[in-house]
Amino acid sequence: MREMIQAFPELLRTVKIDDRIIERAERESEKGLKGVCFLGMGGSSIAGEYVRSLLSETSPVPLISVRDYSIPRHVDKDWVVIAVSYSGNTEETLSAYREARKRSCTIFSVTTGGELKRVSDTSYVQLIPSGLQPRAALPMLLSVTLNLTQSFLGLDHTDFNEVSRQVALSKKEWVGNLMSPETLASKLNDSVPVFFAHGHLAPVAYRAKCQINENAKYTALSWEIPEANHNEIEASASYKRFSFLPIFLESHFENKRMDQRFSATRAILSSANGLVLKIGSRDRLEEMLSLTLYLDTVSLELADLNGVDSLSVDKISELKARLGG
């Protein structure tokens, strides 16, 4: 797992989308579409969440994520669907894929193979390299999913060669601007981290929670501001009692009002000795990915501190066995 996380920047530029797939995606933009629906579960679903949070404010059509067996009724033949499953055998994603096909949606698949490759139209499948844990494949899944979505929306493609370079350089910010991943992991140990974020960093907070769950086999929570200001903030009185540690993922791209919300929330939660994580970046995507790499590394250090195997997913395997494979 350590090698996979260290390869994060390089994986951002590993996959070159087939030109024919890009051409088909651009045709969807030319003929018009009602919306884009991302299918995925677990680590494979995060790519769609990142794309949705990045583009939802400027997209002329709705962008939705589905992490379930079925798709909403309004998703029809005028929608584009991107099914993301690293293994290609994710039960829920395959079920939603079949439902989308019955409704004559245009479906693009992103996978290493498996059943998803078998049932998909070969002209609409982007294969990616296998051999990783699905959660470690986020950089590849994201680069394909974002560029496909930009094609649907008639937007310029993100240059992931440059993004890769900038994310690799961001490690230098860990010295001075952020505590080392090992230090943060030691602060998390014996506490429950609660990640607070807004907008494009909300899925980064969710990703951090998931990585700590899977890599470190450790409880973590994530909350989105401003919604958390209407409910979770009241529960903060118990944070000290139960050793919750609030961690605020703050952006250089927030507006003044959201900065005020974060400041006010930190003041109310001050008795819980919360931490602020903020990293310098040129744009929102680089900020998201730099923080993701940092927090992925923290999850690995926490796993090492607790002597657990970050690669194993015994409980997930047991669940699949109980469900019949």
URQUI-V220360 format. One record per residue. N is the residue number from 1. PHI is phi in degrees with one decimal (999 if undefined). Layout:
# URQUI-V220360
n=(N;N)
phi=(PHI;PHI)
This chain:
# URQUI-V220360
n=(1;2;3;4;5;6;7;8;9;10;11;12;13;14;15;16;17;18;19;20;21;22;23;24;25;26;27;28;29;30;31;32;33;34;35;36;37;38;39;40;41;42;43;44;45;46;47;48;49;50;51;52;53;54;55;56;57;58;59;60;61;62;63;64;65;66;67;68;69;70;71;72;73;74;75;76;77;78;79;80;81;82;83;84;85;86;87;88;89;90;91;92;93;94;95;96;97;98;99;100;101;102;103;104;105;106;107;108;109;110;111;112;113;114;115;116;117;118;119;120;121;122;123;124;125;126;127;128;129;130;131;132;133;134;135;136;137;138;139;140;141;142;143;144;145;146;147;148;149;150;151;152;153;154;155;156;157;158;159;160;161;162;163;164;165;166;167;168;169;170;171;172;173;174;175;176;177;178;179;180;181;182;183;184;185;186;187;188;189;190;191;192;193;194;195;196;197;198;199;200;201;202;203;204;205;206;207;208;209;210;211;212;213;214;215;216;217;218;219;220;221;222;223;224;225;226;227;228;229;230;231;232;233;234;235;236;237;238;239;240;241;242;243;244;245;246;247;248;249;250;251;252;253;254;255;256;257;258;259;260;261;262;263;264;265;266;267;268;269;270;271;272;273;274;275;276;277;278;279;280;281;282;283;284;285;286;287;288;289;290;291;292;293;294;295;296;297;298;299;300;301;302;303;304;305;306;307;308;309;310;311;312;313;314;315;316;317;318;319;320;321;322;323;324;325)
phi=(999;-60.3;-63.6;-65.6;-68.4;-63.4;-83.3;-47.4;-58.9;-65.5;-65.1;-63.1;-116.2;-74.5;-101.7;-104.1;-66.9;-56.5;-57.8;-66.5;-69.8;-61.4;-60.3;-67.4;-65.7;-67.1;-64.9;-63.7;-65.5;-68.9;-87.5;88.6;-149.3;-86.3;178.3;-123.7;-119.4;-97.4;-108.3;170.8;-134.5;56.6;-60.5;-75.6;-83.9;-64.9;-58.0;-62.7;-65.4;-64.5;-63.0;-60.9;-69.5;-73.6;-107.6;-62.1;-72.6;-109.7;-66.8;-77.0;-128.8;-64.6;-120.1;-128.4;-115.7;-122.1;-122.1;-164.6;-80.3;-133.5;-112.7;-59.4;-62.3;-76.3;-78.1;-131.0;-61.1;-92.8;-104.3;-103.5;-117.9;-114.4;-94.5;-115.4;-146.6;-59.5;-73.8;83.5;-124.5;-72.5;-54.2;-66.3;-65.2;-64.1;-62.6;-65.4;-59.6;-62.0;-65.1;-64.2;-67.3;-61.1;-89.9;64.7;-69.0;-81.0;-121.0;-107.9;-117.3;-125.9;-164.1;-90.8;152.1;65.8;-64.2;-61.8;-63.3;-64.7;-87.3;-85.2;-66.4;-59.6;-78.5;-124.6;-114.5;-102.9;-83.9;-126.1;-61.7;-94.2;101.7;-109.3;-69.8;-51.4;-69.2;-83.4;-87.8;-48.6;-56.2;-69.6;-61.0;-68.9;-60.0;-70.6;-64.5;-66.8;-65.6;-62.8;-63.9;-61.9;-65.5;-59.6;-91.8;71.5;-102.8;-64.8;-74.8;-70.8;-85.1;-76.1;-64.7;-71.7;-59.7;-57.7;-63.6;-68.8;-66.3;-62.1;-68.1;-62.7;-58.6;-65.8;-73.4;-63.8;-92.6;110.2;-93.0;-130.5;-69.9;-63.1;-55.1;-64.4;-66.7;-64.7;-60.3;-67.4;-70.7;-73.7;-58.7;74.0;-127.4;-104.9;-69.8;-121.5;-89.4;-110.8;-157.3;-137.1;56.3;-67.6;-90.8;-60.5;-67.5;-67.6;-63.2;-64.8;-59.4;-60.2;-57.9;-65.2;-66.1;-67.7;-59.6;-82.4;-75.7;-98.1;53.0;-137.3;-72.3;-151.3;-130.1;-138.2;-135.4;-105.6;-91.1;-91.7;-57.0;-63.7;-72.3;-105.9;-154.0;-59.7;-60.0;-70.8;-75.8;-63.9;-62.6;-95.4;-58.0;-67.4;-61.4;-105.5;60.1;-82.6;-119.7;-71.1;-127.7;-100.0;-91.0;-111.4;-109.7;-76.7;-107.8;-73.5;-80.3;-60.6;-64.9;-70.0;-59.1;-65.0;-63.0;-61.6;-61.9;-66.3;-65.4;-61.3;-63.7;-69.1;-93.5;-60.0;-67.5;-91.0;55.9;-69.2;-119.2;-114.9;-114.7;-146.6;-129.5;-74.1;-149.0;-80.3;-151.9;-64.0;-62.3;-63.1;-62.6;-59.2;-73.6;-65.2;-68.2;-62.3;-60.5;-60.1;-74.1;-58.8;-65.1;-59.2;-61.4;-69.6;-64.9;-66.8;-61.5;-63.7;-59.8;-96.4;64.9;-111.1;-84.4;-68.2;-81.0;-71.7;-135.8;-60.5;-66.8;-64.5;-63.2;-63.7;-60.9;-62.3;-64.7;-65.6;-84.8;102.5;108.4)
